[in-house]
Amino acid sequence: TCKAAATDNGDIVFGLTKIPGACLRNSSSLLKSVVMLDTDDNQVGVDLWFFKKNKNVLGTLGDVVNASDDAIKANMPLGCVTIPDLDSGVGDYVLGTILTKTGIDLVIDSDPADEGNIYVAGIGTATKTYTASGIQLTFGFEVL
């Protein structure tokens, strides 16, 4: 769920959200692509932060990330991917945009106790207003 209000560059747009089955149990995957459907028509990218675990919140929705170094480490970061803005990989329609990032090749693995799940949070890259359901993400994985 997105922060249903204006957020600034560096603010948390949505908190840690489970991506079920990103990996097979006890294996790794490659994150190959991300498609972001932006039904709020913000026409701006979002930084996606990926984590192996969901032990600590990053902060309050709509505010900057204020989790401690230890809290971030406990979540076990997997990487960060920036979804592009309107400069590339965009399908613009009257009420929204479809933003695409391909060729990512980010190696990810999950906590064996968490059945192949990983977690993602969205961090704003500009001052924009979102609705609670304004972003939908689709991930493409390749099992290694």
DRENVEXMI-527177 format. One record per atom (N, C-alpha, C): residue number from 1; atom name; x, y, z. Coordinates in steps of 0.05 Angstrom, whole numbers, always signed. Example, Ala and Ser with C-alpha at 12.3 -4.5 7.8 and 13.67 -1.06 7.14 Angstrom:
// residues 2
(site 1,'N',(+264,-114,+156))
(site 1,'CA',(+246,-90,+156))
(site 1,'C',(+264,-66,+156))
(site 2,'N',(+257,-45,+142))
(site 2,'CA',(+273,-21,+143))
(site 2,'C',(+258,+1,+157))
//
This chain:
// residues 144
(site 1,'N',(+17,-24,+0))
(site 1,'CA',(+0,+0,+0))
(site 1,'C',(+18,+25,+0))
(site 2,'N',(+12,+43,-17))
(site 2,'CA',(+27,+68,-20))
(site 2,'C',(+18,+89,+1))
(site 3,'N',(+35,+107,+7))
(site 3,'CA',(+27,+130,+23))
(site 3,'C',(+8,+147,+7))
(site 4,'N',(-16,+150,+16))
(site 4,'CA',(-37,+164,+1))
(site 4,'C',(-35,+194,+7))
(site 5,'N',(-14,+206,-4))
(site 5,'CA',(-9,+235,+1))
(site 5,'C',(+16,+242,-16))
(site 6,'N',(+24,+267,-14))
(site 6,'CA',(+48,+276,-28))
(site 6,'C',(+73,+265,-13))
(site 7,'N',(+92,+256,-29))
(site 7,'CA',(+118,+247,-18))
(site 7,'C',(+140,+261,-33))
(site 8,'N',(+162,+265,-19))
(site 8,'CA',(+185,+279,-31))
(site 8,'C',(+206,+259,-40))
(site 9,'N',(+226,+269,-55))
(site 9,'CA',(+249,+254,-62))
(site 9,'C',(+262,+242,-37))
(site 10,'N',(+266,+216,-36))
(site 10,'CA',(+277,+202,-13))
(site 10,'C',(+257,+193,+8))
(site 11,'N',(+232,+199,+4))
(site 11,'CA',(+211,+190,+23))
(site 11,'C',(+202,+162,+16))
(site 12,'N',(+192,+148,+36))
(site 12,'CA',(+182,+121,+32))
(site 12,'C',(+154,+122,+20))
(site 13,'N',(+152,+112,-5))
(site 13,'CA',(+126,+112,-19))
(site 13,'C',(+110,+88,-10))
(site 14,'N',(+123,+64,-8))
(site 14,'CA',(+110,+41,+4))
(site 14,'C',(+131,+25,+19))
(site 15,'N',(+123,+13,+42))
(site 15,'CA',(+141,-1,+59))
(site 15,'C',(+146,-29,+49))
(site 16,'N',(+161,-44,+65))
(site 16,'CA',(+169,-71,+57))
(site 16,'C',(+145,-89,+51))
(site 17,'N',(+145,-99,+27))
(site 17,'CA',(+123,-115,+16))
(site 17,'C',(+133,-141,+6))
(site 18,'N',(+120,-163,+13))
(site 18,'CA',(+129,-190,+6))
(site 18,'C',(+126,-194,-24))
(site 19,'N',(+147,-206,-36))
(site 19,'CA',(+145,-217,-64))
(site 19,'C',(+146,-247,-61))
(site 20,'N',(+123,-260,-61))
(site 20,'CA',(+122,-289,-56))
(site 20,'C',(+136,-305,-79))
(site 21,'N',(+151,-326,-71))
(site 21,'CA',(+162,-344,-91))
(site 21,'C',(+183,-333,-109))
(site 22,'N',(+197,-312,-101))
(site 22,'CA',(+218,-300,-118))
(site 22,'C',(+240,-320,-124))
(site 23,'N',(+245,-338,-105))
(site 23,'CA',(+265,-359,-108))
(site 23,'C',(+252,-386,-101))
(site 24,'N',(+263,-407,-111))
(site 24,'CA',(+256,-433,-101))
(site 24,'C',(+270,-436,-74))
(site 25,'N',(+259,-452,-57))
(site 25,'CA',(+272,-456,-30))
(site 25,'C',(+300,-466,-34))
(site 26,'N',(+319,-454,-19))
(site 26,'CA',(+347,-461,-19))
(site 26,'C',(+360,-457,-47))
(site 27,'N',(+352,-437,-61))
(site 27,'CA',(+364,-431,-87))
(site 27,'C',(+365,-401,-91))
(site 28,'N',(+376,-393,-113))
(site 28,'CA',(+377,-364,-120))
(site 28,'C',(+362,-359,-146))
(site 29,'N',(+356,-334,-151))
(site 29,'CA',(+344,-326,-176))
(site 29,'C',(+357,-300,-185))
(site 30,'N',(+352,-294,-211))
(site 30,'CA',(+360,-268,-222))
(site 30,'C',(+335,-251,-225))
(site 31,'N',(+336,-227,-215))
(site 31,'CA',(+315,-208,-221))
(site 31,'C',(+322,-197,-249))
(site 32,'N',(+305,-203,-269))
(site 32,'CA',(+310,-195,-296))
(site 32,'C',(+296,-170,-304))
(site 33,'N',(+272,-165,-294))
(site 33,'CA',(+256,-142,-303))
(site 33,'C',(+236,-134,-282))
(site 34,'N',(+228,-109,-284))
(site 34,'CA',(+207,-98,-267))
(site 34,'C',(+189,-80,-285))
(site 35,'N',(+163,-84,-282))
(site 35,'CA',(+143,-67,-295))
(site 35,'C',(+128,-53,-273))
(site 36,'N',(+126,-26,-275))
(site 36,'CA',(+111,-11,-255))
(site 36,'C',(+87,+3,-269))
(site 37,'N',(+63,-5,-262))
(site 37,'CA',(+39,+9,-271))
(site 37,'C',(+33,+31,-251))
(site 38,'N',(+34,+56,-261))
(site 38,'CA',(+30,+79,-244))
(site 38,'C',(+3,+91,-252))
(site 39,'N',(-18,+83,-237))
(site 39,'CA',(-45,+92,-243))
(site 39,'C',(-50,+121,-233))
(site 40,'N',(-31,+133,-219))
(site 40,'CA',(-33,+161,-210))
(site 40,'C',(-21,+179,-231))
(site 41,'N',(-9,+168,-252))
(site 41,'CA',(+3,+183,-274))
(site 41,'C',(+23,+203,-264))
(site 42,'N',(+40,+194,-246))
(site 42,'CA',(+61,+212,-235))
(site 42,'C',(+84,+216,-255))
(site 43,'N',(+88,+197,-274))
(site 43,'CA',(+108,+199,-294))
(site 43,'C',(+136,+204,-283))
(site 44,'N',(+142,+189,-261))
(site 44,'CA',(+168,+191,-249))
(site 44,'C',(+177,+163,-238))
(site 45,'N',(+202,+158,-237))
(site 45,'CA',(+213,+133,-228))
(site 45,'C',(+211,+130,-197))
(site 46,'N',(+216,+106,-188))
(site 46,'CA',(+217,+99,-160))
(site 46,'C',(+241,+81,-155))
(site 47,'N',(+255,+85,-133))
(site 47,'CA',(+277,+67,-125))
(site 47,'C',(+264,+44,-111))
(site 48,'N',(+270,+19,-120))
(site 48,'CA',(+261,-5,-106))
(site 48,'C',(+284,-17,-91))
(site 49,'N',(+280,-19,-65))
(site 49,'CA',(+300,-31,-47))
(site 49,'C',(+291,-60,-41))
(site 50,'N',(+309,-79,-46))
(site 50,'CA',(+302,-107,-42))
(site 50,'C',(+317,-118,-18))
(site 51,'N',(+303,-135,-2))
(site 51,'CA',(+314,-146,+22))
(site 51,'C',(+307,-176,+24))
(site 52,'N',(+324,-190,+37))
(site 52,'CA',(+320,-219,+42))
(site 52,'C',(+300,-223,+65))
(site 53,'N',(+300,-205,+85))
(site 53,'CA',(+283,-208,+108))
(site 53,'C',(+267,-183,+113))
(site 54,'N',(+246,-186,+129))
(site 54,'CA',(+229,-164,+137))
(site 54,'C',(+228,-163,+167))
(site 55,'N',(+251,-157,+179))
(site 55,'CA',(+253,-156,+208))
(site 55,'C',(+248,-129,+220))
(site 56,'N',(+254,-107,+205))
(site 56,'CA',(+251,-80,+215))
(site 56,'C',(+239,-62,+194))
(site 57,'N',(+222,-44,+203))
(site 57,'CA',(+211,-24,+184))
(site 57,'C',(+233,-4,+177))
(site 58,'N',(+230,+8,+154))
(site 58,'CA',(+250,+28,+145))
(site 58,'C',(+244,+56,+156))
(site 59,'N',(+220,+60,+164))
(site 59,'CA',(+211,+86,+175))
(site 59,'C',(+181,+89,+170))
(site 60,'N',(+172,+113,+172))
(site 60,'CA',(+144,+119,+169))
(site 60,'C',(+138,+126,+139))
(site 61,'N',(+116,+115,+129))
(site 61,'CA',(+107,+121,+102))
(site 61,'C',(+106,+151,+98))
(site 62,'N',(+117,+162,+76))
(site 62,'CA',(+117,+190,+71))
(site 62,'C',(+139,+206,+83))
(site 63,'N',(+156,+192,+99))
(site 63,'CA',(+180,+205,+110))
(site 63,'C',(+205,+192,+100))
(site 64,'N',(+228,+204,+105))
(site 64,'CA',(+253,+193,+96))
(site 64,'C',(+259,+167,+111))
(site 65,'N',(+276,+150,+100))
(site 65,'CA',(+284,+126,+113))
(site 65,'C',(+301,+134,+137))
(site 66,'N',(+292,+125,+161))
(site 66,'CA',(+307,+131,+185))
(site 66,'C',(+314,+107,+202))
(site 67,'N',(+313,+83,+190))
(site 67,'CA',(+322,+59,+203))
(site 67,'C',(+352,+60,+208))
(site 68,'N',(+361,+49,+230))
(site 68,'CA',(+389,+48,+237))
(site 68,'C',(+405,+30,+218))
(site 69,'N',(+431,+33,+218))
(site 69,'CA',(+448,+14,+202))
(site 69,'C',(+442,-15,+210))
(site 70,'N',(+441,-19,+236))
(site 70,'CA',(+436,-47,+246))
(site 70,'C',(+409,-57,+237))
(site 71,'N',(+389,-41,+236))
(site 71,'CA',(+362,-49,+227))
(site 71,'C',(+363,-56,+197))
(site 72,'N',(+376,-40,+182))
(site 72,'CA',(+379,-46,+153))
(site 72,'C',(+394,-72,+149))
(site 73,'N',(+416,-75,+163))
(site 73,'CA',(+432,-99,+161))
(site 73,'C',(+416,-124,+168))
(site 74,'N',(+399,-122,+189))
(site 74,'CA',(+383,-145,+197))
(site 74,'C',(+363,-153,+176))
(site 75,'N',(+354,-134,+159))
(site 75,'CA',(+336,-140,+137))
(site 75,'C',(+351,-153,+114))
(site 76,'N',(+377,-153,+114))
(site 76,'CA',(+395,-165,+94))
(site 76,'C',(+389,-154,+66))
(site 77,'N',(+399,-130,+59))
(site 77,'CA',(+395,-118,+33))
(site 77,'C',(+405,-136,+10))
(site 78,'N',(+389,-137,-11))
(site 78,'CA',(+396,-152,-35))
(site 78,'C',(+405,-134,-58))
(site 79,'N',(+395,-109,-57))
(site 79,'CA',(+402,-90,-78))
(site 79,'C',(+381,-68,-82))
(site 80,'N',(+387,-50,-99))
(site 80,'CA',(+369,-27,-106))
(site 80,'C',(+367,-25,-136))
(site 81,'N',(+343,-22,-146))
(site 81,'CA',(+338,-18,-174))
(site 81,'C',(+321,+7,-178))
(site 82,'N',(+329,+25,-195))
(site 82,'CA',(+314,+49,-200))
(site 82,'C',(+297,+44,-225))
(site 83,'N',(+270,+47,-221))
(site 83,'CA',(+252,+45,-244))
(site 83,'C',(+255,+72,-259))
(site 84,'N',(+259,+72,-285))
(site 84,'CA',(+264,+97,-299))
(site 84,'C',(+240,+115,-300))
(site 85,'N',(+245,+141,-305))
(site 85,'CA',(+223,+159,-309))
(site 85,'C',(+216,+159,-339))
(site 86,'N',(+205,+180,-349))
(site 86,'CA',(+194,+181,-376))
(site 86,'C',(+215,+180,-398))
(site 87,'N',(+241,+180,-391))
(site 87,'CA',(+262,+181,-412))
(site 87,'C',(+264,+155,-427))
(site 88,'N',(+256,+132,-415))
(site 88,'CA',(+259,+106,-429))
(site 88,'C',(+240,+86,-418))
(site 89,'N',(+233,+66,-435))
(site 89,'CA',(+217,+44,-427))
(site 89,'C',(+189,+51,-416))
(site 90,'N',(+176,+70,-430))
(site 90,'CA',(+150,+80,-419))
(site 90,'C',(+127,+76,-439))
(site 91,'N',(+105,+69,-428))
(site 91,'CA',(+79,+69,-442))
(site 91,'C',(+62,+89,-428))
(site 92,'N',(+57,+112,-441))
(site 92,'CA',(+41,+133,-429))
(site 92,'C',(+13,+132,-440))
(site 93,'N',(-6,+131,-422))
(site 93,'CA',(-34,+131,-430))
(site 93,'C',(-48,+154,-415))
(site 94,'N',(-73,+160,-421))
(site 94,'CA',(-86,+184,-411))
(site 94,'C',(-86,+186,-381))
(site 95,'N',(-91,+163,-367))
(site 95,'CA',(-94,+164,-338))
(site 95,'C',(-70,+152,-323))
(site 96,'N',(-49,+144,-337))
(site 96,'CA',(-26,+132,-322))
(site 96,'C',(-3,+127,-341))
(site 97,'N',(+17,+113,-329))
(site 97,'CA',(+41,+105,-344))
(site 97,'C',(+49,+77,-337))
(site 98,'N',(+62,+64,-356))
(site 98,'CA',(+73,+38,-352))
(site 98,'C',(+103,+41,-355))
(site 99,'N',(+118,+38,-334))
(site 99,'CA',(+147,+42,-334))
(site 99,'C',(+161,+14,-333))
(site 100,'N',(+181,+10,-349))
(site 100,'CA',(+194,-16,-351))
(site 100,'C',(+224,-14,-348))
(site 101,'N',(+235,-32,-332))
(site 101,'CA',(+264,-34,-329))
(site 101,'C',(+272,-63,-335))
(site 102,'N',(+289,-67,-355))
(site 102,'CA',(+298,-94,-363))
(site 102,'C',(+328,-96,-360))
(site 103,'N',(+338,-120,-364))
(site 103,'CA',(+367,-125,-363))
(site 103,'C',(+379,-120,-335))
(site 104,'N',(+364,-126,-314))
(site 104,'CA',(+374,-120,-287))
(site 104,'C',(+395,-139,-278))
(site 105,'N',(+389,-165,-280))
(site 105,'CA',(+408,-186,-272))
(site 105,'C',(+418,-184,-243))
(site 106,'N',(+400,-178,-225))
(site 106,'CA',(+407,-176,-196))
(site 106,'C',(+404,-204,-184))
(site 107,'N',(+425,-215,-173))
(site 107,'CA',(+424,-241,-160))
(site 107,'C',(+410,-238,-133))
(site 108,'N',(+390,-254,-128))
(site 108,'CA',(+375,-253,-103))
(site 108,'C',(+373,-281,-91))
(site 109,'N',(+372,-282,-65))
(site 109,'CA',(+365,-307,-52))
(site 109,'C',(+348,-300,-27))
(site 110,'N',(+333,-320,-19))
(site 110,'CA',(+314,-315,+3))
(site 110,'C',(+323,-329,+28))
(site 111,'N',(+311,-322,+50))
(site 111,'CA',(+316,-336,+75))
(site 111,'C',(+304,-364,+73))
(site 112,'N',(+319,-385,+77))
(site 112,'CA',(+307,-412,+74))
(site 112,'C',(+282,-417,+91))
(site 113,'N',(+280,-403,+113))
(site 113,'CA',(+257,-406,+130))
(site 113,'C',(+232,-391,+120))
(site 114,'N',(+236,-375,+99))
(site 114,'CA',(+214,-358,+89))
(site 114,'C',(+203,-367,+62))
(site 115,'N',(+208,-392,+54))
(site 115,'CA',(+196,-405,+31))
(site 115,'C',(+199,-391,+5))
(site 116,'N',(+222,-379,-1))
(site 116,'CA',(+228,-366,-26))
(site 116,'C',(+219,-338,-29))
(site 117,'N',(+209,-326,-8))
(site 117,'CA',(+199,-298,-9))
(site 117,'C',(+222,-278,-5))
(site 118,'N',(+220,-255,-18))
(site 118,'CA',(+237,-232,-12))
(site 118,'C',(+218,-208,-8))
(site 119,'N',(+230,-185,-2))
(site 119,'CA',(+215,-161,+5))
(site 119,'C',(+225,-137,-11))
(site 120,'N',(+207,-119,-17))
(site 120,'CA',(+214,-95,-32))
(site 120,'C',(+200,-71,-19))
(site 121,'N',(+214,-48,-19))
(site 121,'CA',(+203,-23,-11))
(site 121,'C',(+207,-3,-33))
(site 122,'N',(+190,+17,-35))
(site 122,'CA',(+192,+38,-55))
(site 122,'C',(+199,+65,-43))
(site 123,'N',(+220,+78,-54))
(site 123,'CA',(+229,+103,-45))
(site 123,'C',(+226,+124,-68))
(site 124,'N',(+214,+146,-62))
(site 124,'CA',(+208,+166,-82))
(site 124,'C',(+233,+179,-93))
(site 125,'N',(+231,+187,-119))
(site 125,'CA',(+253,+201,-132))
(site 125,'C',(+246,+230,-139))
(site 126,'N',(+222,+238,-131))
(site 126,'CA',(+213,+266,-137))
(site 126,'C',(+189,+271,-119))
(site 127,'N',(+181,+296,-117))
(site 127,'CA',(+157,+303,-102))
(site 127,'C',(+133,+297,-119))
(site 128,'N',(+117,+278,-110))
(site 128,'CA',(+93,+269,-124))
(site 128,'C',(+72,+261,-104))
(site 129,'N',(+47,+259,-113))
(site 129,'CA',(+24,+250,-97))
(site 129,'C',(+15,+223,-107))
(site 130,'N',(+12,+204,-88))
(site 130,'CA',(+4,+177,-94))
(site 130,'C',(-23,+171,-81))
(site 131,'N',(-37,+152,-92))
(site 131,'CA',(-61,+141,-79))
(site 131,'C',(-52,+114,-66))
(site 132,'N',(-68,+103,-49))
(site 132,'CA',(-60,+79,-35))
(site 132,'C',(-54,+56,-54))
(site 133,'N',(-68,+54,-76))
(site 133,'CA',(-64,+32,-95))
(site 133,'C',(-53,+42,-122))
(site 134,'N',(-38,+64,-121))
(site 134,'CA',(-29,+77,-146))
(site 134,'C',(-6,+64,-160))
(site 135,'N',(+8,+45,-147))
(site 135,'CA',(+30,+31,-160))
(site 135,'C',(+25,+1,-159))
(site 136,'N',(+28,-12,-182))
(site 136,'CA',(+27,-41,-183))
(site 136,'C',(+53,-50,-197))
(site 137,'N',(+66,-70,-185))
(site 137,'CA',(+91,-80,-195))
(site 137,'C',(+89,-108,-205))
(site 138,'N',(+103,-114,-227))
(site 138,'CA',(+105,-141,-238))
(site 138,'C',(+135,-147,-241))
(site 139,'N',(+144,-169,-230))
(site 139,'CA',(+173,-177,-230))
(site 139,'C',(+177,-201,-248))
(site 140,'N',(+199,-200,-263))
(site 140,'CA',(+208,-223,-279))
(site 140,'C',(+233,-235,-267))
(site 141,'N',(+231,-261,-259))
(site 141,'CA',(+254,-275,-247))
(site 141,'C',(+263,-298,-264))
(site 142,'N',(+288,-305,-262))
(site 142,'CA',(+299,-329,-274))
(site 142,'C',(+312,-345,-252))
(site 143,'N',(+303,-370,-249))
(site 143,'CA',(+313,-387,-228))
(site 143,'C',(+341,-396,-236))
(site 144,'N',(+360,-395,-217))
(site 144,'CA',(+387,-404,-223))
(site 144,'C',(+391,-433,-215))
//
